[in-house]
Amino acid sequence: MSVQAAESVFFDKLADSWDETREKNERKLRELIEVIGLCSGESVLDVGSGTGVLLPYIRQFVGTYGKITAVDFSPNMLERARAKYRHFGNISFCVGDIMEMPVAELYDKVVCLNFFPHMKDKPGFLVQMRRHLKADGVLVIMHDISRAQVNGIHGKYKEVAEDRLPPATIVAAWLRQSGYAVGEVIDRDDRYFIKAMVTE
């Protein structure tokens, strides 16, 4: 079994209890979403959507004319998201590894909440996300807890123990090397947020 497949199984097992056991800070999530700069009618790719934590917040900004695609490699996680939010009508749900997914359309924004550490080839992931973005598209990598907390949580489970969140300065350097202009960068004791725009 591949590393990615093993992690998919790991998250599949957690899916049924995820929403009940994972603390969600709605105020902080709303603050993070506001910094993204989503607009009505935009298209958004939610990578590592999980049980759909971000979906209602994204939809509030893009409205009924916007389009959201939720992607996750865990079928059970995404099925939870589908059960909660399919009634919105403008959300598509896609199970798969984003690194292997063909580029079917281009998005205004690509958003990753609590997902980036699970990418084994992190610089390669940034390059891949450019392929899914429009010419002036924006990529956002964010966590609603600190980098130290993320790495501490992952360290407790052998399946994700090596899934580390790098310092924001390192990720920002990777982004610049990949053809992004880096905007907001936050790496502090209550959140992690990087916003970058395609420039080439």
Disulfide bonds with the S-S distance in Angstrom:
none
